[in-house]
Amino acid sequence: MPLRAYILINTQIGQTQKVVEELKKIEEIKRLDVIMGPYDIIVEIEVPHYEDISKLLLERFQNIPAINHTMTCPVVS
């Protein structure tokens, strides 16, 4: 059974749409919404193994320069 997690993303001012376009290229993202509040984007990801969450963040998310901060929330049930 795949593991799911929500990732909250804070972007640089005025760069949210640019980040959305980059995130749409990531196949592990199953849902993406632009939101209001302290974070700008929330995505739901699905990966086969717990270690893949870290790998995805380190290799894909951190390579998007307009992302300031992320918070990862793995689904437990």
TAZIJO-V261677 format. One record per pair of residues at least 6 apart in sequence whose ideal C-beta (glycine too) atoms are under 6 Angstrom apart, sorted by the first residue. I is the first residue (numbers start at 1). J is the second residue. Records with the same first field share a line. If there is no record, write none. Layout:
BEGIN
I->J / J
END
This chain:
BEGIN
2->46 / 48
3->47 / 50
4->46 / 75
5->45 / 53 / 72 / 74
6->42 / 44 / 73
7->43 / 70 / 72
8->39 / 42 / 71
9->41 / 67 / 70
10->39 / 40 / 68 / 69
11->19 / 40 / 66 / 67
12->66 / 68
15->66
16->40
18->66
19->64 / 66 / 67
22->64
23->29 / 32
26->60
28->45 / 47 / 56
29->43 / 45
30->44 / 46
31->44
32->43
33->42
34->41
35->42
47->53
61->70
END
